[in-house]
Amino acid sequence: MLLLIWPPGETSIPFLITGTPVLTRLPASRPMFQRSSPPLACHQRYAVTHFQPSKPLLTPATPQIARQRPAFLLLFAVPWAAMLGLLGLHGLFPAVLERYALVPLLLSAVLFGLPHGALDHLVPLRQGWRLTRSWTGLGLFLLAYLGVVLLYLGVWTVWPMVAYWGFLLTSALHWGHGDLDFLERRLGRARAWHSGATLLLRGSLPIVVPFLAFPDAYERLARGAAQAFHASLPAGPLWSASFSQGLTVIFVAVLLLSVADTLRCAASDRAAVTELAEVALLLLVFTQVPAELSIGLYFTLWHAWRHLGRLLELNSRPLKLRPVSLRGLRRLALDLTPITLIALGMLGGLFLWSAPRLHSAEDLTALYLALIAALTLPHALLVGVMDPAFARMVGRSRRDANS
């Protein structure tokens, strides 16, 4: 087994030497996003992969990288096409799209949205967690995961507004982390102490911006979820105008800090333009398109799509990366099916329990989002520890390569 390490921001030309660990970082041109020298304030992140050399000879490994390019482009194309298409269609047929605004959210139950977290039970095993190497340990992990979900559902019945604000905060942090990870892995962005500004901005775009642009939709969601769980909310406004004004000031400050962070830490000028273009596109979508429609499509074809692309890289061995293939897609679909069916069963049970209090498709959507809130917390916690585990393995591999 040969271990190669190189920064995503550079194109390396590693050679495979049987049984010999190699650390290589050769400066080469990377047409799309390579900067001649990285920003001094940001340190490079290293990616790990494994190769099985077929011959004990010097063999270029670059075809492995080349085969990943179509998947790399697809992870860009689908989210961008979805957002641009939504903007165009809403500009042409606003009444039609607003009539069916809940459709993307409801479809996310079976299309990418809900299933994108259905691999969580396998992630610890594939990351090499010692606890999950036995059936007992795996069972304890699953019980803890389910316990967090049930506990959050219980919070909806007792403190609905705590569950509501917790859902928005967790979603913003989780979605921001997902986008930041994508920028680092795919655009070669460097990690620095001020990268938190970009994380907050990327999470605020799909949560805070529609909250400020369409506050009535957020209030209907809160009241619908509370009604579904037989909880009561005050009759007046759920938040004040001064709260929204303060949130606007905070968002603008985060936006400016994130732009400065992008200009310092992007892998190249073209990568910086790509990052800022995504911010502009999302800002336009979430200020112009009704919240239910824009968030539903973002959840399905932006966040979940990119997360599934990340999961496709995980092989059965810890931290083994591989290019996306049809076989990988089939395997991923089979891996996602059991937990997705369990989650749909939970949604069906919640529907039967709360059916007398559901009077519209909007109420059903609020119930579904309440379940998503309960599933998001353990999912976000699990994803949050994936990067530190990856970084520790990289550091250990680098030390082994240098010894």
C-alpha positions in Angstrom: 0.0 0.0 0.0 1.3 3.4 -0.9 0.3 6.6 0.7 0.6 9.9 -1.2 -0.1 13.3 0.2 -0.5 16.5 -1.8 -2.4 19.8 -1.4 -5.6 20.1 -3.3 -4.6 23.6 -4.4 -1.7 22.2 -6.5 -1.5 19.6 -9.2 1.0 17.0 -8.2 2.6 14.4 -10.3 3.2 11.6 -7.8 4.9 8.3 -8.8 4.0 5.0 -7.4 6.9 3.1 -5.8 5.8 -0.2 -4.3 6.0 -0.3 -0.5 7.5 3.2 -0.2 5.5 6.1 1.2 6.1 9.3 -0.8 5.3 12.9 0.1 5.3 14.9 -3.1 4.2 18.5 -3.9 5.5 19.5 -7.3 4.4 22.9 -8.6 2.5 22.5 -11.8 -0.2 24.4 -13.7 -3.8 23.9 -12.6 -5.8 25.6 -15.3 -8.9 26.5 -13.3 -7.9 27.5 -9.8 -4.1 27.5 -9.3 -2.5 30.5 -7.7 1.3 30.9 -8.1 1.8 31.4 -4.4 -0.9 30.9 -1.7 -1.8 33.7 0.7 0.6 33.9 3.6 -2.2 34.2 6.2 -3.7 30.9 5.2 -2.1 27.4 5.5 -2.6 24.7 3.0 -4.7 21.7 3.7 -3.5 18.3 2.5 -5.7 15.5 1.1 -5.0 11.8 1.4 -5.6 9.0 -1.0 -4.4 5.5 -1.4 -3.2 3.6 -4.5 -2.7 0.0 -5.2 0.2 -0.2 -7.6 -0.1 -3.0 -10.1 3.6 -3.0 -11.0 6.7 -2.4 -9.0 7.6 0.4 -11.5 7.4 4.1 -11.7 3.9 4.8 -12.9 2.2 8.2 -13.2 -0.9 8.4 -11.0 -2.4 11.4 -12.8 -5.3 9.4 -14.6 -6.8 8.9 -11.1 -7.1 12.6 -10.8 -8.3 13.1 -14.4 -11.2 10.6 -13.9 -12.5 12.8 -11.0 -13.0 15.9 -13.2 -16.4 15.0 -14.6 -17.8 14.4 -11.0 -16.1 17.7 -10.0 -17.8 19.6 -12.7 -21.2 17.9 -12.0 -21.0 19.0 -8.4 -20.9 22.6 -9.7 -23.3 22.3 -12.6 -26.3 20.8 -10.9 -26.6 23.3 -8.1 -25.9 26.3 -10.4 -28.4 25.1 -13.0 -31.0 24.6 -10.3 -30.6 28.1 -8.9 -30.4 29.8 -12.2 -33.4 27.8 -13.5 -35.4 28.7 -10.5 -34.6 32.4 -11.0 -35.6 32.3 -14.6 -38.8 30.3 -14.1 -39.9 32.5 -11.2 -39.3 35.6 -13.4 -41.4 34.1 -16.2 -44.1 32.2 -14.2 -44.2 33.6 -10.7 -47.8 32.7 -10.0 -47.4 29.1 -11.1 -44.2 28.5 -9.1 -45.7 30.1 -5.9 -48.7 27.9 -6.2 -46.5 24.8 -6.1 -43.8 26.4 -3.8 -43.9 23.5 -1.3 -43.2 20.8 -3.9 -39.4 20.8 -3.7 -39.5 20.5 0.1 -41.9 17.7 0.0 -40.0 15.9 -2.8 -36.8 16.2 -0.7 -38.3 13.4 1.5 -37.3 10.9 -1.2 -35.0 12.9 -3.5 -31.6 13.7 -2.1 -32.8 15.8 0.9 -33.8 13.3 3.6 -31.7 10.5 2.1 -28.5 12.6 2.2 -28.1 11.9 5.9 -29.0 8.2 5.6 -25.4 7.1 5.4 -24.6 8.4 8.9 -24.6 4.9 10.4 -21.7 3.9 8.1 -19.6 7.1 8.3 -18.0 6.2 11.7 -17.0 2.8 10.5 -15.5 4.2 7.3 -13.7 6.8 9.3 -12.1 4.1 11.5 -13.9 4.8 14.8 -12.8 2.2 17.2 -16.2 2.2 18.9 -18.1 1.1 15.8 -15.7 -1.9 14.9 -18.0 -4.2 16.9 -21.7 -4.8 16.7 -22.1 -3.7 20.3 -20.3 -0.4 19.6 -22.3 0.2 16.4 -25.5 -0.5 18.3 -24.6 2.0 21.0 -23.8 4.6 18.4 -27.2 4.1 16.7 -29.1 4.2 20.0 -27.4 7.5 20.9 -28.2 8.9 17.4 -31.8 7.8 17.8 -32.0 9.1 21.3 -31.0 12.6 20.1 -33.7 12.5 17.4 -36.4 11.5 19.9 -35.2 14.1 22.5 -35.5 16.8 19.9 -38.9 15.7 18.9 -39.9 15.9 22.6 -38.6 19.5 22.7 -41.1 20.4 20.0 -43.9 19.4 22.3 -42.7 21.3 25.4 -40.6 24.3 24.1 -41.6 24.7 20.4 -39.7 28.0 20.0 -36.5 26.6 21.5 -36.8 23.7 19.0 -37.5 26.2 16.2 -34.6 28.6 16.9 -32.3 25.6 17.5 -33.3 24.2 14.1 -32.5 27.5 12.3 -29.2 27.8 14.1 -28.1 24.2 13.6 -29.1 24.3 9.9 -27.2 27.6 9.3 -24.0 26.2 10.9 -24.4 22.8 9.2 -25.0 24.2 5.7 -22.3 26.8 6.1 -19.8 24.0 7.2 -20.9 21.9 4.1 -20.2 24.8 1.7 -16.9 25.7 3.3 -15.8 22.1 3.1 -16.7 22.0 -0.5 -14.7 25.2 -1.2 -11.7 23.7 0.5 -11.9 20.3 -1.1 -12.9 21.3 -4.6 -11.5 24.8 -5.1 -8.3 24.4 -3.0 -9.3 27.1 -0.5 -7.0 27.4 2.5 -8.2 27.2 6.1 -7.5 30.2 8.4 -8.8 31.4 11.7 -11.0 33.9 9.9 -12.6 31.2 7.7 -15.4 31.2 10.2 -16.8 34.3 8.5 -17.3 32.4 5.3 -18.9 29.5 7.2 -21.3 31.9 8.8 -22.1 33.6 5.5 -22.7 30.4 3.6 -25.0 29.2 6.3 -26.8 32.6 6.6 -27.6 32.9 2.9 -30.2 30.1 2.9 -31.5 30.8 6.5 -31.1 34.4 7.4 -31.7 36.1 4.0 -35.1 34.5 3.4 -35.9 35.1 7.1 -35.4 38.8 6.5 -37.0 38.8 3.0 -40.1 36.6 3.8 -40.7 36.7 7.6 -44.3 35.6 7.3 -43.2 32.3 5.8 -41.0 31.6 8.9 -43.8 32.5 11.3 -46.2 30.1 9.5 -43.5 27.4 9.8 -43.1 28.0 13.5 -46.9 28.0 14.2 -47.5 25.0 11.9 -44.8 22.9 13.7 -46.1 23.9 17.1 -49.7 23.0 16.1 -48.6 19.6 14.8 -47.0 18.8 18.2 -50.0 20.2 20.1 -47.9 23.0 21.6 -49.1 26.6 22.0 -47.5 29.8 20.9 -48.4 33.4 21.8 -50.9 35.1 19.6 -48.8 38.2 18.8 -45.6 38.4 16.6 -43.0 35.8 17.4 -40.1 38.3 17.0 -39.8 42.1 17.0 -38.9 44.4 14.2 -35.8 45.5 16.1 -34.6 41.8 16.1 -34.9 41.7 12.3 -33.0 45.0 12.0 -30.2 43.8 14.3 -30.0 40.6 12.3 -29.6 42.6 9.1 -26.7 44.6 10.5 -25.0 41.4 11.7 -25.5 39.7 8.3 -24.0 42.7 6.4 -21.0 42.6 8.7 -20.5 38.9 8.1 -20.9 39.4 4.4 -18.0 42.0 4.4 -15.8 39.8 6.5 -16.4 36.8 4.3 -15.5 38.7 1.2 -12.2 39.8 2.8 -11.6 36.1 3.8 -12.3 34.9 0.3 -9.9 37.4 -1.2 -7.1 36.2 1.2 -7.7 32.5 1.2 -8.9 31.5 -2.3 -6.6 29.3 -4.3 -6.5 31.7 -7.2 -8.2 34.8 -8.5 -10.5 32.6 -10.6 -11.4 30.6 -7.5 -12.2 33.8 -5.6 -14.4 35.0 -8.5 -16.2 31.6 -8.4 -16.8 31.9 -4.6 -18.1 35.4 -4.9 -20.3 34.5 -7.8 -21.9 31.8 -5.8 -22.6 34.2 -3.0 -24.2 36.7 -5.4 -26.3 34.0 -7.0 -27.6 32.7 -3.7 -28.2 36.2 -2.4 -30.3 37.0 -5.5 -32.3 33.7 -5.2 -33.1 34.1 -1.5 -34.2 37.7 -1.8 -36.4 37.2 -4.9 -37.9 33.7 -4.7 -40.4 32.8 -1.9 -38.7 31.2 1.1 -40.4 27.8 0.8 -39.5 27.4 -2.8 -35.9 28.7 -2.7 -35.0 26.8 0.5 -36.6 23.6 -0.7 -34.6 23.6 -3.9 -31.4 24.7 -2.1 -31.8 21.8 0.4 -32.3 19.2 -2.3 -30.1 20.3 -5.2 -27.4 22.3 -3.5 -26.6 21.2 0.0 -27.7 17.5 -0.2 -26.3 17.1 -3.7 -22.9 18.3 -2.7 -22.9 16.2 0.5 -23.8 13.1 -1.5 -20.9 13.8 -3.8 -18.7 13.8 -0.8 -20.1 10.6 0.5 -19.5 9.0 -2.9 -15.7 9.4 -2.3 -15.8 7.3 0.9 -14.8 3.7 0.2 -15.2 0.8 2.6 -11.7 1.6 4.1 -11.3 4.7 6.3 -10.4 7.8 4.3 -9.9 6.0 1.0 -11.0 8.3 -1.8 -12.1 7.2 -5.2 -13.5 8.7 -8.3 -17.3 8.6 -8.7 -18.6 5.7 -10.8 -21.9 4.0 -11.7 -20.9 1.2 -9.4 -20.4 3.7 -6.6 -23.8 5.2 -7.3 -25.5 1.9 -7.1 -23.7 1.0 -3.9 -24.6 4.4 -2.4 -28.3 4.0 -3.3 -28.3 0.6 -1.6 -26.5 2.0 1.5 -29.0 4.9 1.7 -32.2 2.9 1.4 -32.6 1.3 4.9 -32.2 4.5 7.0 -34.3 6.5 4.5 -37.1 4.0 4.8 -36.8 4.2 8.6 -37.0 8.0 8.5 -40.0 7.9 6.2 -41.6 5.5 8.7 -41.0 8.0 11.4 -42.6 10.7 9.3 -45.6 8.4 8.6 -46.0 7.8 12.4 -45.8 11.5 13.2 -48.4 12.1 10.5 -50.8 9.6 12.0 -50.3 11.0 15.4 -50.8 14.6 14.4 -53.3 14.1 11.6 -56.3 15.7 13.4 -54.2 18.9 13.8 -53.0 19.1 10.1 -55.3 21.1 7.9 -53.2 21.9 4.8 -50.1 21.0 2.8 -48.3 23.8 4.7 -49.1 22.1 8.0 -47.7 18.8 6.6 -44.6 20.6 5.4 -44.2 22.1 8.9 -44.4 18.6 10.4 -41.8 17.3 7.9 -39.5 20.1 8.8 -39.9 19.4 12.5 -38.7 15.9 11.8 -35.8 17.3 9.6 -34.9 19.5 12.6 -34.7 16.4 14.9 -32.6 14.5 12.3 -30.3 17.5 11.6 -28.8 17.8 15.1 -27.1 14.4 15.2 -26.3 14.6 11.5 -24.7 18.0 11.9 -22.7 16.8 15.0 -21.5 13.7 13.1 -20.4 15.7 10.0 -18.8 18.3 12.3 -16.3 15.7 13.5 -15.5 14.3 10.0 -13.0 17.1 9.1 -11.0 17.0 12.4 -10.7 13.2 12.1 -9.5 13.6 8.5 -7.0 16.3 9.5 -5.6 14.1 12.2 -5.1 11.2 9.8 -3.4 13.5 7.4 -1.0 14.8 10.0 -0.2 11.2 11.1 0.4 10.2 7.5 2.7 13.1 6.9 4.8 12.2 10.0 5.0 8.6 8.8 6.1 9.8 5.3 8.8 12.0 6.7 10.2 9.3 9.1 
